[in-house]
Amino acid sequence: MVTAIATNLSSLSPPLDKPYPLFKTPSLKPFSVLPITLPKSSSALHHYNNPFKTSSKNPISEIISTYKTDPDGNSLIFDDDDKPREECGVVGIYGDPEASRLCYLALHALQHRGQEGAGIVAVNDNVLQSVTGVGLVSDVFNESKLAQLPGTMAIGHVRYSTAGSSMLKNVQPFVAGYRFGSVGVAHNGNLVNYQSLRAMLEDNGSIFNTSSDTEVVLHLIAISKARPFFLRIVEACEKLEGAYSMVFLTEDKLVAVRDPFGFRPLVMGRRSNGAVVFASETCALDLIEATYEREVLPGEVLVVDNEGIRSQCLMPHPEPKACIFEHIYFALPNSVVFGRSVYESRHAFGEILATEAPVDCDVVIAVPDSGVVAALGYAAKAGVPFQQGLIRSHYVGRTFIEPSQKIRNFGVKLKLAPVRAVLEGKRVVVVDDSIVRGTTSSKIVRLIKEAGAKEVHMRIASPPIIGSCYYGVDTPSPEELISNRMSVEEIREFIRSDSLAFLSFDSLNKLLGDESPNFCYACFSGKYPVQPRGKVKRVGDFLDDGLNGSVQNIDGGWIQGTTNQKKEEERV
């Protein structure tokens, strides 16, 4: 069983007799300020009872056409596999003479959280200087670009968009001037009331330059009359609903803030020279040799300046609802997220699958890369060898051109190559982290069988996904989620595996123990801690991954929950 990792606090954190328990907040009253001195020194198988059993018919199947082949036939867009996609990663550094270079390295460590754009803002001589660009961190920055960003303070961002299209003007961090100076912001998350806030601001005369929900925050700060500056952030955040882990930069301050539910991760660390670092994951701290201090707490504002660090409670906040998918898929295995080792979590998911859904097999393989650790756990528990049956190519770009003579399963074959010596004549267990639309899983099963596998048994290290995410993760509409349309047996038939089992929701809760209520399971239950508003997810909003063809778009926004979702809301 995964155990919580104790958070070791230093003089950066409020003085306590013992470390924070996971998700426990310090005894701060709303708007109280704590001065902190900154040191100068350096499921079972498909025929079992499934708690997530769904209707065999899509509730709106009559008005949504089935997946069709791209009419182009030649040009395809290829992104990652059929997976939810994390929106962003953020970094903030205060008090290091090479702040922008460290920020650049930290963004490299967070590249898995966003590949569409990257940016860094640094402060030099009380001026905020920005470099942003479309593409990977290594595409955007070089020696000459980093030379344009001197100073001891910087914030950075890698982006995968869910709100705002993929264009340069939407690449963060954003920088804006207002009557008392300038402010930069980098945001990980998604604001569910973005449209209503933007409409209100536009009615009052605000002019927007981007289609990103993050720009709303800058406008709210600009119109606030609160003083000092960090109280403007507090006042702005009081109007926000949804997920936000943000870092702000002014001429003399670095500010980190996390929403009251703590949906998205944000950690604090320190380098040996005393520089303070904030990042979305601890893997970024490791690369730049910063020591992990603790989580930025749900609902907490941390202000870093030449007077030290001040901690403030943003507002009275409810029970935390950290995103469980950070441990299932998004975060790197070497990160500690929400106080838990991601590696240990995924290994335990695999062990549970081996216990609850055993099958006679000769070899265990993973769908790389996200299924590897769970597959190791499954193999260890089952006493069956783990081998690399699928080799992933890390050099496939976002676009490619298919030959005129079509190649079957072209997109999957570009990304994943089967190892016939491992698979031929074998009974194979394939461990993956999740199934979203199911189309990629079906192609992987076919690929493995074409390589000579005798049997293919799919094991999924998460419960069935039946609901869209509105808190900073790009997922399809509920109507496109295969587990919201089919039972486990129907999914097995669709992907043509010999058996199929998901990690059961009850086992996931049992593994998390007393911390289970502190996680968000909306994608598994349809029960949302913060209700989405407006037209948030529509069929076709999820970007095509290049493996599945296109889906005809339909008008409409928030669709009434299915019977399956309503049953789960009563149950969870």
C-alpha positions, 0 to 999 in steps of 0.5 A: 500500500502506498504511504504518504510521504512526510513533508519536511519543513524548513525555516521557509515554512510556518513554525510547527511542532511537526510536519504538515499531514497531507492536505492539512492546512495551518491554522490560518484565519482568512486574510491573516499574514504570517511573516517568515524570514528568508534565510540569507545563506546559502476490476475486475474481469469483464464478466465480474460485477462492475460498479461502473457498468454503463448503458450499451447505448449512447444517450444521444447516439441518434444525433451523433455520428460515429467516428469516420475516417478523415476525408483527406486521407493523406494529411493527418494530425498526430498528437499523443495516444488516446489520452487525457492531456494535462494543460500546463506546467508552471515554475517560479524562481526568486533570489537566484542570479541565474533565475531564467536559466534555471527556469528553462531547465525546470520547464524541460523537466515539466515538458510532459505537461505541455508541448504546444508552447513555452515562455519565461518572464524575468525581472531586470532593473524593475522591468519585466522582460518576456520571451515566449514561443510555440513548440517545445522548450528546446525550440523556443529558447537558445543561448541568445534568448536566455541572454535577454532574460537577466535577473534574479526572479523569473516565472515560466510556463509550458502549455497544452491548451484547453481554453484558448486556441494554440496561437502565439498570443495565447502562450504564457506567461502573460505580462500586463501593465496597470497603474501601479506597475507590471505583473506577469502570470503563469497558470495551470488549471481551468476556470469554469466561470471564465465565460461569465467573468469575461462577459462581465469584464467586457461589459465594463469596458475591458478589451481582451488580447487572447482567448485564454481564461488566464487573461481574466485574472489579469483584468481582475487584478487591474480593476481591484482597488485593494492594497498592497498588491497581493491583496489584489490577487486575493480579491481577484481569486475570490471571483474565480471558480475552478482549478488554478495553480498560479505564479505571479511576478512583479518588479519585486515579488514572486507570488504563488497561489493555489485554488481552495480545492487544490485541484492541480499540484504546486510545490515549494522548494529551495536551492542551497543559495537560499533561492525559493522555487515553485513548480508544478512537480518535484521533478522540476526541483530535482533537476535544478538541485532544489530541495523539496519543502512542501506543497503550496496548500489549497487556498494558500497565497505565498508572497516572496520578496526581500522581506522573506516569505508571507503565507496567507489563507486565500479564503475558507476552503472546503475539503481538498479535491486533488486530481487523482489523474496526476497519479494515474497518468499526468505526473512523472513517476519520479515526482512526489505529488500531493504528498505521495510518490507517483511511482509507488501509486502506479506500482500499487495500482498494478499489484491490485489489478494482478490480485483482483483480475488475474489471468494465465499469461506468459508475459506482461507488457506495458503501453509505454510510457505511462503504463510501465510502472503499473505493469511492473507492479502487475508482473511482480505480484503475478510472478510473471516476467515483465518485458518490453513488448512495445517500443515507443518512438519519441521522435514523431512530430505533431504532423505527418503525411501518410503514403498514398497507399494507406497503411493500416493502423498508420498512426499507432505504428508510427508511435509504437512498434511491437517486438515479435520475439517477445509476443509471438505465441505468447499469452500477453497481459497489456497494462495501460493507464486508462481507456478514453475513446477506445480506438487506440486500444483496439489498434494496439490489441490488433498490432500485438495480435498481428505480431503473433500473440496467442492471447491479449488481455488488457488491464487498465490501471484506473477505473472507467472514465465516464465524465469529462474534466473541467479543471485543466485537463483536455478530455473528450465530451461525455458522449465520446467516452467509451465507458460512458457508452458501453459496458466493460464487456462491450468495450472488450468486444470493441477493442477485441481483447481476450479479456478486459479489467479496470482498476475498481473504484472501491479498490482505489479508495481503499488504497488511498485510505483516510486521504480518499475524500481529498481527491477529485474523482469526477472523471470516474463518477460524474460528480463535480466539486465545482459545477461547470458553467456554460458551453464547456465541453462539446463533441469534437472539442478534444483535439484529434490524436491522429489515430481516430479520424474526425468526429462531426461537431454538433451544437450544444454545451453542457449535456445532462448527465447520463443515468450512469453518471447520476447513479454514481453521484448517489454512490460516491 
